[in-house]
Amino acid sequence: MANHATTTETAMKTDPAGSIHDEVIGHGNSPAAWTCVFIMIAGSIVAGIGFAMASNMVFWAGVVVMFLGLIAGWIMKKAGYGVDGSKIQGSGH
């Protein structure tokens, strides 16, 4: 085990490209992602209430709202509001 740590430390010191952790991933910080998440949270709350009430109709309505959140996020991403989208270039997102 000690040899592995030493080898990893040596590789990190000699690797001119840096670590894979130096790359900016983005983490979905965009209006499309936030809209998707908020709609899906609302749907999960509705589905949770329907589950607690033992109401199939309310539960499945919440599941449909979650699915609509995915569609809304995808549409917004295609419209340019996703990460590196054309509508949010230079706005700090």
C-alpha positions in Angstrom: 0.0 0.0 0.0 2.8 2.4 0.8 4.4 1.9 -2.6 1.1 2.8 -4.3 0.9 6.1 -2.5 4.5 6.9 -3.3 3.9 6.1 -7.0 0.8 8.2 -7.1 2.6 11.2 -5.5 5.5 10.8 -7.9 3.1 10.7 -10.9 1.3 13.8 -9.8 4.6 15.7 -9.5 5.8 14.7 -12.9 2.5 14.9 -14.8 2.5 18.3 -16.8 -1.1 17.9 -17.7 -2.3 18.1 -14.1 -4.9 16.1 -12.3 -8.3 15.1 -13.7 -9.8 17.1 -10.9 -8.5 20.4 -12.5 -11.1 20.2 -15.2 -14.3 22.3 -14.8 -17.2 20.0 -15.1 -20.0 22.5 -14.9 -22.3 20.6 -12.6 -25.3 21.7 -14.5 -25.4 25.2 -13.2 -27.7 26.7 -15.8 -31.3 27.9 -16.0 -32.3 24.7 -17.8 -30.9 22.5 -15.1 -32.4 24.6 -12.3 -35.8 24.6 -14.0 -35.7 20.8 -14.4 -34.7 20.3 -10.8 -37.4 22.6 -9.4 -40.2 21.0 -11.4 -39.0 17.5 -10.5 -38.8 18.5 -6.8 -42.4 19.7 -7.0 -43.4 16.4 -8.7 -41.7 14.3 -6.1 -43.5 16.3 -3.3 -46.8 15.6 -5.0 -45.9 11.9 -5.5 -44.9 11.6 -1.9 -48.2 13.2 -0.7 -50.1 10.8 -3.0 -48.1 7.8 -1.6 -48.9 8.9 2.0 -52.6 9.3 1.1 -52.6 6.0 -0.7 -54.0 7.8 -3.7 -52.9 6.3 -7.0 -54.1 9.3 -9.0 -52.1 11.8 -6.9 -49.0 9.6 -6.9 -49.0 9.1 -10.7 -49.8 12.8 -11.2 -46.6 13.6 -9.3 -44.6 11.1 -11.5 -46.0 12.8 -14.6 -44.9 16.2 -13.3 -41.4 14.7 -12.7 -41.3 13.5 -16.3 -42.5 16.9 -17.5 -39.6 18.4 -15.6 -37.1 16.3 -17.6 -38.8 17.4 -20.8 -38.7 21.1 -19.8 -35.0 20.9 -19.0 -34.2 19.2 -22.3 -36.2 21.8 -24.2 -34.5 24.7 -22.4 -31.1 23.1 -23.1 -31.9 22.8 -26.8 -33.1 26.4 -26.8 -29.7 27.6 -25.5 -30.2 27.8 -21.8 -28.1 24.8 -20.8 -24.4 24.8 -19.8 -22.4 26.7 -22.4 -25.7 27.6 -24.2 -25.9 30.4 -26.6 -28.5 32.4 -24.6 -26.3 32.5 -21.4 -22.9 33.2 -22.8 -21.1 35.9 -20.8 -23.8 36.0 -18.1 -21.8 34.4 -15.4 -23.5 31.0 -15.5 
